[in-house]
Amino acid sequence: MALAGIGMFWWQGRAAVEQSAPPPPVAAPAPDPEALPIADPGSLTGPAPPEMSDLSREEQRFFRYDRNRDRLITRNEMLSTRTEGFRALDKDGNNLLTFEEWAVSTVNRFEKADGDGDERLTPREFAATAPKPVAKKPACKC
């Protein structure tokens, strides 16, 4: 009997809430799945596309080292990029490159290229550090 009374109160309370509830929203027509979205950008414009670089190959190589773009390569800038080719720098042949082996070789290379001894490389001095091109083997003489 008690359960029937509780159920009756619950049912009447729920009916009162449903009577004052707002009407359900009117469903908008479903969009056509084949239609493409349309957007009006107005007067907005996007960024300009990147332009092709007018730098020569040697200038591009120079600027990979010249981190602060002051057209001079300092000793620290030259050392910062020397992380590859450790096997060629391994003087004792133990297949481990110590910092001293790495730094001495790079510092020697820098000092050799620094003709005027001002501890900065000009573009002309830097060009002397370019790796020599590898001679290609001739094609098969079949």
N, CA, C and O atoms as CSV, one atom per row, in Angstrom:
chain,resi,resn,atom,element,x,y,z
A,1,MET,N,N,0.806,-1.182,0.000
A,1,MET,CA,C,0.000,0.000,0.000
A,1,MET,C,C,0.864,1.266,0.000
A,1,MET,O,O,0.590,2.240,-0.702
A,2,ALA,N,N,1.909,1.205,0.813
A,2,ALA,CA,C,2.813,2.354,0.879
A,2,ALA,C,C,3.499,2.564,-0.463
A,2,ALA,O,O,3.652,3.698,-0.917
A,3,LEU,N,N,3.910,1.472,-1.097
A,3,LEU,CA,C,4.567,1.590,-2.404
A,3,LEU,C,C,3.613,2.151,-3.449
A,3,LEU,O,O,4.028,2.930,-4.307
A,4,ALA,N,N,2.370,1.776,-3.392
A,4,ALA,CA,C,1.389,2.299,-4.336
A,4,ALA,C,C,1.200,3.791,-4.120
A,4,ALA,O,O,1.055,4.540,-5.086
A,5,GLY,N,N,1.199,4.235,-2.866
A,5,GLY,CA,C,1.047,5.664,-2.566
A,5,GLY,C,C,2.245,6.462,-3.057
A,5,GLY,O,O,2.072,7.542,-3.620
A,6,ILE,N,N,3.471,5.947,-2.853
A,6,ILE,CA,C,4.673,6.643,-3.314
A,6,ILE,C,C,4.672,6.721,-4.830
A,6,ILE,O,O,5.024,7.755,-5.397
A,7,GLY,N,N,4.284,5.643,-5.490
A,7,GLY,CA,C,4.239,5.624,-6.949
A,7,GLY,C,C,3.252,6.637,-7.475
A,7,GLY,O,O,3.501,7.270,-8.500
A,8,MET,N,N,2.133,6.801,-6.789
A,8,MET,CA,C,1.118,7.752,-7.220
A,8,MET,C,C,1.629,9.186,-7.101
A,8,MET,O,O,1.440,9.994,-8.010
A,9,PHE,N,N,2.280,9.503,-5.971
A,9,PHE,CA,C,2.841,10.846,-5.818
A,9,PHE,C,C,3.916,11.122,-6.876
A,9,PHE,O,O,3.982,12.218,-7.432
A,10,TRP,N,N,4.732,10.145,-7.138
A,10,TRP,CA,C,5.814,10.324,-8.119
A,10,TRP,C,C,5.234,10.555,-9.504
A,10,TRP,O,O,5.711,11.419,-10.241
A,11,TRP,N,N,4.205,9.787,-9.866
A,11,TRP,CA,C,3.588,9.907,-11.173
A,11,TRP,C,C,2.918,11.262,-11.340
A,11,TRP,O,O,3.012,11.864,-12.410
A,12,GLN,N,N,2.248,11.752,-10.313
A,12,GLN,CA,C,1.581,13.052,-10.383
A,12,GLN,C,C,2.600,14.181,-10.428
A,12,GLN,O,O,2.392,15.156,-11.150
A,13,GLY,N,N,3.695,14.080,-9.679
A,13,GLY,CA,C,4.731,15.115,-9.696
A,13,GLY,C,C,5.413,15.197,-11.052
A,13,GLY,O,O,5.745,16.285,-11.523
A,14,ARG,N,N,5.616,14.066,-11.668
A,14,ARG,CA,C,6.250,14.047,-12.978
A,14,ARG,C,C,5.319,14.641,-14.025
A,14,ARG,O,O,5.774,15.332,-14.936
A,15,ALA,N,N,4.058,14.387,-13.907
A,15,ALA,CA,C,3.087,14.930,-14.861
A,15,ALA,C,C,3.041,16.447,-14.752
A,15,ALA,O,O,2.898,17.124,-15.770
A,16,ALA,N,N,3.157,17.004,-13.540
A,16,ALA,CA,C,3.131,18.449,-13.368
A,16,ALA,C,C,4.358,19.083,-14.012
A,16,ALA,O,O,4.252,20.157,-14.605
A,17,VAL,N,N,5.503,18.450,-13.911
A,17,VAL,CA,C,6.722,18.992,-14.532
A,17,VAL,C,C,6.593,18.957,-16.044
A,17,VAL,O,O,6.990,19.907,-16.720
A,18,GLU,N,N,6.045,17.879,-16.583
A,18,GLU,CA,C,5.926,17.756,-18.016
A,18,GLU,C,C,4.925,18.741,-18.585
A,18,GLU,O,O,5.069,19.148,-19.738
A,19,GLN,N,N,3.906,19.147,-17.816
A,19,GLN,CA,C,2.923,20.087,-18.317
A,19,GLN,C,C,3.532,21.471,-18.486
A,19,GLN,O,O,3.145,22.189,-19.407
A,20,SER,N,N,4.483,21.879,-17.622
A,20,SER,CA,C,5.057,23.216,-17.727
A,20,SER,C,C,6.381,23.231,-18.495
A,20,SER,O,O,7.050,24.263,-18.563
A,21,ALA,N,N,6.750,22.112,-19.062
A,21,ALA,CA,C,7.994,22.043,-19.827
A,21,ALA,C,C,7.821,22.782,-21.142
A,21,ALA,O,O,6.713,22.847,-21.674
A,22,PRO,N,N,8.920,23.350,-21.682
A,22,PRO,CA,C,8.810,24.050,-22.976
A,22,PRO,C,C,8.545,23.048,-24.089
A,22,PRO,O,O,8.861,21.865,-23.956
A,23,PRO,N,N,7.978,23.510,-25.162
A,23,PRO,CA,C,7.701,22.597,-26.273
A,23,PRO,C,C,9.026,22.113,-26.889
A,23,PRO,O,O,10.042,22.805,-26.823
A,24,PRO,N,N,8.995,20.964,-27.462
A,24,PRO,CA,C,10.238,20.462,-28.082
A,24,PRO,C,C,10.655,21.350,-29.249
A,24,PRO,O,O,9.806,21.929,-29.926
A,25,PRO,N,N,11.959,21.458,-29.483
A,25,PRO,CA,C,12.410,22.316,-30.589
A,25,PRO,C,C,11.971,21.750,-31.937
A,25,PRO,O,O,11.845,20.540,-32.122
A,26,VAL,N,N,11.747,22.661,-32.857
A,26,VAL,CA,C,11.356,22.261,-34.202
A,26,VAL,C,C,12.614,21.750,-34.898
A,26,VAL,O,O,13.625,22.450,-34.947
A,27,ALA,N,N,12.556,20.580,-35.415
A,27,ALA,CA,C,13.721,19.978,-36.057
A,27,ALA,C,C,13.985,20.668,-37.386
A,27,ALA,O,O,13.087,20.830,-38.212
A,28,ALA,N,N,15.249,21.075,-37.576
A,28,ALA,CA,C,15.645,21.675,-38.851
A,28,ALA,C,C,15.777,20.574,-39.875
A,28,ALA,O,O,16.093,19.436,-39.528
A,29,PRO,N,N,15.541,20.891,-41.122
A,29,PRO,CA,C,15.678,19.849,-42.133
A,29,PRO,C,C,17.125,19.353,-42.163
A,29,PRO,O,O,18.068,20.128,-42.005
A,30,ALA,N,N,17.270,18.077,-42.364
A,30,ALA,CA,C,18.611,17.487,-42.400
A,30,ALA,C,C,19.368,18.028,-43.600
A,30,ALA,O,O,18.809,18.134,-44.691
A,31,PRO,N,N,20.668,18.380,-43.403
A,31,PRO,CA,C,21.433,18.904,-44.541
A,31,PRO,C,C,21.683,17.809,-45.571
A,31,PRO,O,O,21.799,16.627,-45.245
A,32,ASP,N,N,21.760,18.240,-46.808
A,32,ASP,CA,C,22.008,17.297,-47.892
A,32,ASP,C,C,23.459,16.817,-47.787
A,32,ASP,O,O,24.375,17.639,-47.824
A,33,PRO,N,N,23.688,15.517,-47.657
A,33,PRO,CA,C,25.070,15.043,-47.508
A,33,PRO,C,C,25.916,15.257,-48.755
A,33,PRO,O,O,27.144,15.211,-48.682
A,34,GLU,N,N,25.279,15.491,-49.896
A,34,GLU,CA,C,26.019,15.724,-51.137
A,34,GLU,C,C,26.379,17.192,-51.333
A,34,GLU,O,O,27.230,17.508,-52.164
A,35,ALA,N,N,25.745,18.098,-50.582
A,35,ALA,CA,C,25.975,19.531,-50.776
A,35,ALA,C,C,27.300,19.938,-50.134
A,35,ALA,O,O,27.664,19.440,-49.068
A,36,LEU,N,N,28.010,20.839,-50.788
A,36,LEU,CA,C,29.260,21.369,-50.258
A,36,LEU,C,C,28.973,22.588,-49.391
A,36,LEU,O,O,28.057,23.351,-49.698
A,37,PRO,N,N,29.728,22.789,-48.322
A,37,PRO,CA,C,29.504,23.968,-47.491
A,37,PRO,C,C,29.930,25.231,-48.243
A,37,PRO,O,O,30.868,25.222,-49.040
A,38,ILE,N,N,29.224,26.290,-47.966
A,38,ILE,CA,C,29.504,27.566,-48.613
A,38,ILE,C,C,29.930,28.542,-47.536
A,38,ILE,O,O,29.272,28.678,-46.505
A,39,ALA,N,N,31.037,29.219,-47.788
A,39,ALA,CA,C,31.522,30.225,-46.844
A,39,ALA,C,C,31.899,31.466,-47.629
A,39,ALA,O,O,32.513,31.381,-48.693
A,40,ASP,N,N,31.530,32.608,-47.098
A,40,ASP,CA,C,31.876,33.872,-47.728
A,40,ASP,C,C,33.014,34.494,-46.930
A,40,ASP,O,O,32.788,34.944,-45.807
A,41,PRO,N,N,34.245,34.537,-47.478
A,41,PRO,CA,C,35.355,35.093,-46.707
A,41,PRO,C,C,35.297,36.604,-46.571
A,41,PRO,O,O,36.057,37.186,-45.797
A,42,GLY,N,N,34.411,37.242,-47.310
A,42,GLY,CA,C,34.321,38.693,-47.222
A,42,GLY,C,C,35.595,39.327,-47.738
A,42,GLY,O,O,36.055,39.005,-48.834
A,43,SER,N,N,36.166,40.228,-46.955
A,43,SER,CA,C,37.394,40.915,-47.379
A,43,SER,C,C,38.641,40.294,-46.770
A,43,SER,O,O,39.730,40.860,-46.862
A,44,LEU,N,N,38.483,39.127,-46.146
A,44,LEU,CA,C,39.636,38.477,-45.522
A,44,LEU,C,C,40.559,37.887,-46.582
A,44,LEU,O,O,40.100,37.374,-47.603
A,45,THR,N,N,41.854,37.964,-46.333
A,45,THR,CA,C,42.830,37.343,-47.224
A,45,THR,C,C,43.783,36.524,-46.377
A,45,THR,O,O,44.063,36.865,-45.228
A,46,GLY,N,N,44.270,35.459,-46.944
A,46,GLY,CA,C,45.213,34.593,-46.242
A,46,GLY,C,C,46.638,35.106,-46.387
A,46,GLY,O,O,46.877,36.120,-47.044
A,47,PRO,N,N,47.578,34.405,-45.774
A,47,PRO,CA,C,48.971,34.826,-45.883
A,47,PRO,C,C,49.488,34.616,-47.299
A,47,PRO,O,O,48.990,33.767,-48.039
A,48,ALA,N,N,50.480,35.393,-47.657
A,48,ALA,CA,C,51.074,35.271,-48.980
A,48,ALA,C,C,51.861,33.968,-49.062
A,48,ALA,O,O,52.471,33.555,-48.076
A,49,PRO,N,N,51.857,33.325,-50.200
A,49,PRO,CA,C,52.639,32.085,-50.324
A,49,PRO,C,C,54.127,32.396,-50.228
A,49,PRO,O,O,54.550,33.500,-50.573
A,50,PRO,N,N,54.924,31.439,-49.766
A,50,PRO,CA,C,56.355,31.695,-49.642
A,50,PRO,C,C,56.980,31.895,-51.013
A,50,PRO,O,O,56.553,31.301,-52.003
A,51,GLU,N,N,57.998,32.740,-51.051
A,51,GLU,CA,C,58.677,33.016,-52.301
A,51,GLU,C,C,59.916,32.139,-52.423
A,51,GLU,O,O,60.482,31.703,-51.421
A,52,MET,N,N,60.319,31.892,-53.631
A,52,MET,CA,C,61.502,31.086,-53.868
A,52,MET,C,C,62.735,31.880,-53.476
A,52,MET,O,O,62.827,33.077,-53.746
A,53,SER,N,N,63.666,31.216,-52.847
A,53,SER,CA,C,64.882,31.872,-52.387
A,53,SER,C,C,65.792,32.189,-53.563
A,53,SER,O,O,65.952,31.376,-54.473
A,54,ASP,N,N,66.388,33.378,-53.537
A,54,ASP,CA,C,67.341,33.777,-54.568
A,54,ASP,C,C,68.774,33.472,-54.135
A,54,ASP,O,O,69.727,33.850,-54.817
A,55,LEU,N,N,68.923,32.788,-53.004
A,55,LEU,CA,C,70.260,32.512,-52.495
A,55,LEU,C,C,70.921,31.396,-53.293
A,55,LEU,O,O,70.270,30.437,-53.706
A,56,SER,N,N,72.208,31.540,-53.497
A,56,SER,CA,C,72.956,30.478,-54.164
A,56,SER,C,C,73.111,29.309,-53.197
A,56,SER,O,O,72.763,29.409,-52.021
A,57,ARG,N,N,73.629,28.222,-53.702
A,57,ARG,CA,C,73.810,27.041,-52.870
A,57,ARG,C,C,74.792,27.324,-51.728
A,57,ARG,O,O,74.587,26.873,-50.601
A,58,GLU,N,N,75.839,28.060,-52.021
A,58,GLU,CA,C,76.834,28.383,-50.997
A,58,GLU,C,C,76.260,29.346,-49.956
A,58,GLU,O,O,76.583,29.240,-48.773
A,59,GLU,N,N,75.414,30.281,-50.383
A,59,GLU,CA,C,74.777,31.193,-49.431
A,59,GLU,C,C,73.817,30.441,-48.516
A,59,GLU,O,O,73.739,30.739,-47.324
A,60,GLN,N,N,73.091,29.475,-49.057
A,60,GLN,CA,C,72.203,28.668,-48.225
A,60,GLN,C,C,73.009,27.882,-47.200
A,60,GLN,O,O,72.613,27.789,-46.038
A,61,ARG,N,N,74.126,27.321,-47.616
A,61,ARG,CA,C,74.987,26.585,-46.694
A,61,ARG,C,C,75.537,27.532,-45.626
A,61,ARG,O,O,75.608,27.175,-44.450
A,62,PHE,N,N,75.924,28.732,-46.040
A,62,PHE,CA,C,76.449,29.724,-45.089
A,62,PHE,C,C,75.401,30.047,-44.023
A,62,PHE,O,O,75.719,30.093,-42.835
A,63,PHE,N,N,74.166,30.269,-44.439
A,63,PHE,CA,C,73.128,30.670,-43.487
A,63,PHE,C,C,72.655,29.525,-42.601
A,63,PHE,O,O,72.025,29.777,-41.574
A,64,ARG,N,N,72.937,28.268,-42.965
A,64,ARG,CA,C,72.656,27.169,-42.039
A,64,ARG,C,C,73.542,27.278,-40.803
A,64,ARG,O,O,73.138,26.884,-39.708
A,65,TYR,N,N,74.737,27.806,-40.975
A,65,TYR,CA,C,75.645,27.998,-39.839
A,65,TYR,C,C,75.408,29.336,-39.152
A,65,TYR,O,O,75.496,29.426,-37.928
A,66,ASP,N,N,75.110,30.374,-39.921
A,66,ASP,CA,C,74.953,31.736,-39.373
A,66,ASP,C,C,73.588,31.846,-38.707
A,66,ASP,O,O,72.623,32.291,-39.327
A,67,ARG,N,N,73.513,31.440,-37.445
A,67,ARG,CA,C,72.233,31.359,-36.738
A,67,ARG,C,C,71.590,32.720,-36.499
A,67,ARG,O,O,70.366,32.835,-36.562
A,68,ASN,N,N,72.379,33.748,-36.227
A,68,ASN,CA,C,71.783,35.052,-35.909
A,68,ASN,C,C,71.704,35.976,-37.125
A,68,ASN,O,O,71.334,37.142,-36.986
A,69,ARG,N,N,72.038,35.484,-38.291
A,69,ARG,CA,C,71.900,36.210,-39.565
A,69,ARG,C,C,72.636,37.548,-39.591
A,69,ARG,O,O,72.136,38.527,-40.145
A,70,ASP,N,N,73.828,37.586,-38.988
A,70,ASP,CA,C,74.606,38.820,-39.043
A,70,ASP,C,C,75.677,38.763,-40.130
A,70,ASP,O,O,76.562,39.616,-40.178
A,71,ARG,N,N,75.595,37.758,-41.001
A,71,ARG,CA,C,76.515,37.523,-42.107
A,71,ARG,C,C,77.942,37.293,-41.631
A,71,ARG,O,O,78.900,37.549,-42.360
A,72,LEU,N,N,78.073,36.807,-40.401
A,72,LEU,CA,C,79.349,36.403,-39.840
A,72,LEU,C,C,79.123,35.119,-39.057
A,72,LEU,O,O,78.121,34.991,-38.352
A,73,ILE,N,N,80.039,34.172,-39.172
A,73,ILE,CA,C,79.920,32.934,-38.425
A,73,ILE,C,C,80.925,32.960,-37.286
A,73,ILE,O,O,82.134,33.019,-37.512
A,74,THR,N,N,80.423,32.918,-36.078
A,74,THR,CA,C,81.305,32.890,-34.922
A,74,THR,C,C,81.758,31.460,-34.669
A,74,THR,O,O,81.231,30.512,-35.250
A,75,ARG,N,N,82.722,31.328,-33.808
A,75,ARG,CA,C,83.234,30.007,-33.465
A,75,ARG,C,C,82.124,29.143,-32.856
A,75,ARG,O,O,82.015,27.958,-33.171
A,76,ASN,N,N,81.312,29.731,-31.995
A,76,ASN,CA,C,80.212,28.977,-31.372
A,76,ASN,C,C,79.178,28.534,-32.401
A,76,ASN,O,O,78.649,27.427,-32.305
A,77,GLU,N,N,78.884,29.382,-33.383
A,77,GLU,CA,C,77.929,28.992,-34.424
A,77,GLU,C,C,78.475,27.828,-35.245
A,77,GLU,O,O,77.727,26.924,-35.619
A,78,MET,N,N,79.749,27.847,-35.520
A,78,MET,CA,C,80.345,26.769,-36.295
A,78,MET,C,C,80.343,25.468,-35.488
A,78,MET,O,O,80.074,24.398,-36.033
A,79,LEU,N,N,80.641,25.561,-34.207
A,79,LEU,CA,C,80.673,24.360,-33.377
A,79,LEU,C,C,79.285,23.778,-33.145
A,79,LEU,O,O,79.153,22.571,-32.946
A,80,SER,N,N,78.253,24.606,-33.167
A,80,SER,CA,C,76.907,24.137,-32.829
A,80,SER,C,C,76.358,23.133,-33.837
A,80,SER,O,O,75.475,22.350,-33.488
A,81,THR,N,N,76.839,23.130,-35.046
A,81,THR,CA,C,76.286,22.247,-36.064
A,81,THR,C,C,77.147,21.026,-36.334
A,81,THR,O,O,76.821,20.242,-37.225
A,82,ARG,N,N,78.209,20.840,-35.613
A,82,ARG,CA,C,79.148,19.758,-35.889
A,82,ARG,C,C,78.831,18.511,-35.073
A,82,ARG,O,O,79.634,18.096,-34.237
A,83,THR,N,N,77.685,17.923,-35.306
A,83,THR,CA,C,77.313,16.741,-34.535
A,83,THR,C,C,77.370,15.451,-35.348
A,83,THR,O,O,77.288,14.356,-34.791
A,84,GLU,N,N,77.510,15.583,-36.665
A,84,GLU,CA,C,77.551,14.383,-37.500
A,84,GLU,C,C,78.978,14.104,-37.948
A,84,GLU,O,O,79.849,14.967,-37.839
A,85,GLY,N,N,79.211,12.928,-38.438
A,85,GLY,CA,C,80.521,12.569,-38.946
A,85,GLY,C,C,81.530,12.266,-37.848
A,85,GLY,O,O,82.727,12.491,-38.026
A,86,PHE,N,N,81.059,11.757,-36.719
A,86,PHE,CA,C,81.962,11.540,-35.596
A,86,PHE,C,C,83.020,10.497,-35.897
A,86,PHE,O,O,84.100,10.545,-35.309
A,87,ARG,N,N,82.755,9.566,-36.780
A,87,ARG,CA,C,83.747,8.527,-37.078
A,87,ARG,C,C,84.989,9.123,-37.720
A,87,ARG,O,O,86.105,8.679,-37.449
A,88,ALA,N,N,84.805,10.111,-38.556
A,88,ALA,CA,C,85.961,10.764,-39.173
A,88,ALA,C,C,86.755,11.568,-38.146
A,88,ALA,O,O,87.951,11.797,-38.323
A,89,LEU,N,N,86.096,11.992,-37.086
A,89,LEU,CA,C,86.763,12.787,-36.055
A,89,LEU,C,C,87.392,11.932,-34.955
A,89,LEU,O,O,88.160,12.439,-34.138
A,90,ASP,N,N,87.072,10.652,-34.932
A,90,ASP,CA,C,87.569,9.769,-33.873
A,90,ASP,C,C,89.046,9.464,-34.121
A,90,ASP,O,O,89.379,8.550,-34.876
A,91,LYS,N,N,89.919,10.223,-33.488
A,91,LYS,CA,C,91.355,10.126,-33.728
A,91,LYS,C,C,91.969,8.844,-33.175
A,91,LYS,O,O,92.890,8.300,-33.785
A,92,ASP,N,N,91.488,8.347,-32.040
A,92,ASP,CA,C,92.097,7.155,-31.460
A,92,ASP,C,C,91.438,5.863,-31.941
A,92,ASP,O,O,91.887,4.782,-31.562
A,93,GLY,N,N,90.406,5.936,-32.750
A,93,GLY,CA,C,89.801,4.763,-33.358
A,93,GLY,C,C,89.063,3.848,-32.406
A,93,GLY,O,O,88.873,2.674,-32.722
A,94,ASN,N,N,88.634,4.345,-31.238
A,94,ASN,CA,C,87.928,3.479,-30.288
A,94,ASN,C,C,86.422,3.500,-30.499
A,94,ASN,O,O,85.679,2.972,-29.672
A,95,ASN,N,N,85.954,4.102,-31.593
A,95,ASN,CA,C,84.537,4.196,-31.932
A,95,ASN,C,C,83.747,4.997,-30.910
A,95,ASN,O,O,82.523,4.888,-30.835
A,96,LEU,N,N,84.445,5.793,-30.132
A,96,LEU,CA,C,83.829,6.738,-29.203
A,96,LEU,C,C,84.411,8.105,-29.482
A,96,LEU,O,O,85.627,8.262,-29.584
A,97,LEU,N,N,83.567,9.069,-29.602
A,97,LEU,CA,C,84.027,10.424,-29.875
A,97,LEU,C,C,83.940,11.224,-28.592
A,97,LEU,O,O,82.848,11.519,-28.109
A,98,THR,N,N,85.083,11.574,-28.045
A,98,THR,CA,C,85.085,12.401,-26.840
A,98,THR,C,C,84.858,13.845,-27.249
A,98,THR,O,O,85.053,14.211,-28.408
A,99,PHE,N,N,84.453,14.645,-26.311
A,99,PHE,CA,C,84.221,16.059,-26.603
A,99,PHE,C,C,85.513,16.713,-27.068
A,99,PHE,O,O,85.494,17.560,-27.961
A,100,GLU,N,N,86.618,16.332,-26.478
A,100,GLU,CA,C,87.896,16.937,-26.854
A,100,GLU,C,C,88.247,16.622,-28.312
A,100,GLU,O,O,88.695,17.505,-29.043
A,101,GLU,N,N,88.046,15.365,-28.739
A,101,GLU,CA,C,88.316,15.014,-30.132
A,101,GLU,C,C,87.444,15.818,-31.080
A,101,GLU,O,O,87.902,16.315,-32.109
A,102,TRP,N,N,86.202,15.929,-30.715
A,102,TRP,CA,C,85.257,16.665,-31.562
A,102,TRP,C,C,85.595,18.147,-31.604
A,102,TRP,O,O,85.648,18.740,-32.681
A,103,ALA,N,N,85.822,18.744,-30.454
A,103,ALA,CA,C,86.059,20.186,-30.396
A,103,ALA,C,C,87.384,20.557,-31.042
A,103,ALA,O,O,87.459,21.560,-31.751
A,104,VAL,N,N,88.421,19.778,-30.815
A,104,VAL,CA,C,89.731,20.110,-31.388
A,104,VAL,C,C,89.661,20.091,-32.907
A,104,VAL,O,O,90.178,21.000,-33.557
A,105,SER,N,N,89.042,19.095,-33.473
A,105,SER,CA,C,88.935,19.009,-34.918
A,105,SER,C,C,88.142,20.179,-35.491
A,105,SER,O,O,88.538,20.764,-36.499
A,106,THR,N,N,87.036,20.518,-34.859
A,106,THR,CA,C,86.212,21.621,-35.350
A,106,THR,C,C,86.901,22.962,-35.158
A,106,THR,O,O,86.826,23.827,-36.031
A,107,VAL,N,N,87.565,23.143,-34.039
A,107,VAL,CA,C,88.294,24.391,-33.796
A,107,VAL,C,C,89.433,24.522,-34.794
A,107,VAL,O,O,89.681,25.614,-35.303
A,108,ASN,N,N,90.129,23.430,-35.082
A,108,ASN,CA,C,91.210,23.482,-36.073
A,108,ASN,C,C,90.668,23.853,-37.441
A,108,ASN,O,O,91.272,24.651,-38.157
A,109,ARG,N,N,89.540,23.283,-37.801
A,109,ARG,CA,C,88.921,23.605,-39.089
A,109,ARG,C,C,88.511,25.074,-39.134
A,109,ARG,O,O,88.708,25.751,-40.143
A,110,PHE,N,N,87.945,25.557,-38.044
A,110,PHE,CA,C,87.539,26.962,-37.972
A,110,PHE,C,C,88.753,27.873,-38.085
A,110,PHE,O,O,88.737,28.835,-38.852
A,111,GLU,N,N,89.803,27.578,-37.331
A,111,GLU,CA,C,90.998,28.436,-37.342
A,111,GLU,C,C,91.688,28.409,-38.709
A,111,GLU,O,O,92.238,29.420,-39.145
A,112,LYS,N,N,91.661,27.272,-39.376
A,112,LYS,CA,C,92.242,27.181,-40.713
A,112,LYS,C,C,91.463,28.064,-41.695
A,112,LYS,O,O,92.059,28.697,-42.567
A,113,ALA,N,N,90.142,28.107,-41.557
A,113,ALA,CA,C,89.316,28.913,-42.462
A,113,ALA,C,C,89.372,30.397,-42.114
A,113,ALA,O,O,89.178,31.241,-42.989
A,114,ASP,N,N,89.631,30.724,-40.865
A,114,ASP,CA,C,89.659,32.123,-40.410
A,114,ASP,C,C,90.995,32.748,-40.815
A,114,ASP,O,O,91.939,32.782,-40.025
A,115,GLY,N,N,91.065,33.243,-42.054
A,115,GLY,CA,C,92.316,33.760,-42.599
A,115,GLY,C,C,92.860,34.976,-41.873
A,115,GLY,O,O,94.071,35.082,-41.683
A,116,ASP,N,N,91.991,35.905,-41.460
A,116,ASP,CA,C,92.470,37.117,-40.807
A,116,ASP,C,C,92.569,36.985,-39.292
A,116,ASP,O,O,93.017,37.920,-38.628
A,117,GLY,N,N,92.167,35.860,-38.735
A,117,GLY,CA,C,92.329,35.608,-37.308
A,117,GLY,C,C,91.448,36.440,-36.395
A,117,GLY,O,O,91.790,36.638,-35.229
A,118,ASP,N,N,90.319,36.933,-36.897
A,118,ASP,CA,C,89.442,37.755,-36.056
A,118,ASP,C,C,88.362,36.932,-35.354
A,118,ASP,O,O,87.458,37.503,-34.745
A,119,GLU,N,N,88.438,35.601,-35.426
A,119,GLU,CA,C,87.491,34.672,-34.813
A,119,GLU,C,C,86.081,34.818,-35.368
A,119,GLU,O,O,85.099,34.576,-34.666
A,120,ARG,N,N,85.992,35.208,-36.611
A,120,ARG,CA,C,84.727,35.296,-37.344
A,120,ARG,C,C,85.003,34.898,-38.782
A,120,ARG,O,O,86.063,35.195,-39.331
A,121,LEU,N,N,84.039,34.226,-39.380
A,121,LEU,CA,C,84.179,33.831,-40.776
A,121,LEU,C,C,83.311,34.717,-41.649
A,121,LEU,O,O,82.105,34.834,-41.427
A,122,THR,N,N,83.918,35.330,-42.628
A,122,THR,CA,C,83.161,36.068,-43.630
A,122,THR,C,C,82.626,35.044,-44.631
A,122,THR,O,O,83.061,33.893,-44.613
A,123,PRO,N,N,81.705,35.430,-45.494
A,123,PRO,CA,C,81.220,34.464,-46.494
A,123,PRO,C,C,82.349,33.863,-47.343
A,123,PRO,O,O,82.305,32.678,-47.672
A,124,ARG,N,N,83.341,34.651,-47.694
A,124,ARG,CA,C,84.452,34.141,-48.503
A,124,ARG,C,C,85.289,33.136,-47.704
A,124,ARG,O,O,85.679,32.096,-48.234
A,125,GLU,N,N,85.570,33.447,-46.423
A,125,GLU,CA,C,86.323,32.514,-45.590
A,125,GLU,C,C,85.535,31.222,-45.371
A,125,GLU,O,O,86.100,30.129,-45.378
A,126,PHE,N,N,84.234,31.363,-45.179
A,126,PHE,CA,C,83.392,30.189,-44.953
A,126,PHE,C,C,83.361,29.287,-46.182
A,126,PHE,O,O,83.283,28.065,-46.052
A,127,ALA,N,N,83.423,29.879,-47.375
A,127,ALA,CA,C,83.394,29.091,-48.603
A,127,ALA,C,C,84.568,28.121,-48.660
A,127,ALA,O,O,84.479,27.083,-49.314
A,128,ALA,N,N,85.649,28.441,-47.993
A,128,ALA,CA,C,86.812,27.556,-47.984
A,128,ALA,C,C,86.541,26.285,-47.174
A,128,ALA,O,O,87.277,25.308,-47.316
A,129,THR,N,N,85.510,26.272,-46.332
A,129,THR,CA,C,85.207,25.094,-45.512
A,129,THR,C,C,84.275,24.121,-46.217
A,129,THR,O,O,83.937,23.077,-45.657
A,130,ALA,N,N,83.853,24.443,-47.435
A,130,ALA,CA,C,82.907,23.586,-48.152
A,130,ALA,C,C,83.537,22.224,-48.421
A,130,ALA,O,O,84.716,22.148,-48.770
A,131,PRO,N,N,82.768,21.151,-48.265
A,131,PRO,CA,C,83.321,19.833,-48.579
A,131,PRO,C,C,83.619,19.732,-50.071
A,131,PRO,O,O,82.901,20.285,-50.905
A,132,LYS,N,N,84.657,19.036,-50.377
A,132,LYS,CA,C,85.038,18.854,-51.778
A,132,LYS,C,C,84.041,17.915,-52.438
A,132,LYS,O,O,83.628,16.927,-51.831
A,133,PRO,N,N,83.644,18.212,-53.687
A,133,PRO,CA,C,82.681,17.318,-54.354
A,133,PRO,C,C,83.307,15.953,-54.612
A,133,PRO,O,O,84.490,15.838,-54.933
A,134,VAL,N,N,82.492,14.943,-54.465
A,134,VAL,CA,C,82.933,13.575,-54.667
A,134,VAL,C,C,82.893,13.267,-56.160
A,134,VAL,O,O,81.876,13.474,-56.823
A,135,ALA,N,N,84.004,12.773,-56.671
A,135,ALA,CA,C,84.061,12.429,-58.101
A,135,ALA,C,C,83.198,11.193,-58.340
A,135,ALA,O,O,83.327,10.189,-57.639
A,136,LYS,N,N,82.329,11.275,-59.321
A,136,LYS,CA,C,81.457,10.158,-59.645
A,136,LYS,C,C,82.220,9.144,-60.489
A,136,LYS,O,O,83.029,9.501,-61.346
A,137,LYS,N,N,81.946,7.896,-60.228
A,137,LYS,CA,C,82.576,6.824,-61.010
A,137,LYS,C,C,81.944,6.802,-62.397
A,137,LYS,O,O,80.745,7.034,-62.552
A,138,PRO,N,N,82.766,6.520,-63.398
A,138,PRO,CA,C,82.186,6.478,-64.750
A,138,PRO,C,C,81.189,5.321,-64.888
A,138,PRO,O,O,81.274,4.299,-64.207
A,139,ALA,N,N,80.273,5.531,-65.775
A,139,ALA,CA,C,79.242,4.511,-66.002
A,139,ALA,C,C,79.883,3.240,-66.570
A,139,ALA,O,O,81.026,3.258,-67.024
A,140,CYS,N,N,79.164,2.196,-66.537
A,140,CYS,CA,C,79.632,0.896,-67.028
A,140,CYS,C,C,79.987,0.999,-68.517
A,140,CYS,O,O,79.247,1.595,-69.300
A,141,LYS,N,N,81.100,0.424,-68.887
A,141,LYS,CA,C,81.523,0.424,-70.298
A,141,LYS,C,C,81.110,-0.883,-70.937
A,141,LYS,O,O,81.955,-1.689,-71.324
A,142,CYS,N,N,79.840,-1.088,-71.044
A,142,CYS,CA,C,79.343,-2.343,-71.594
A,142,CYS,C,C,79.275,-2.281,-73.095
A,142,CYS,O,O,78.877,-3.254,-73.736
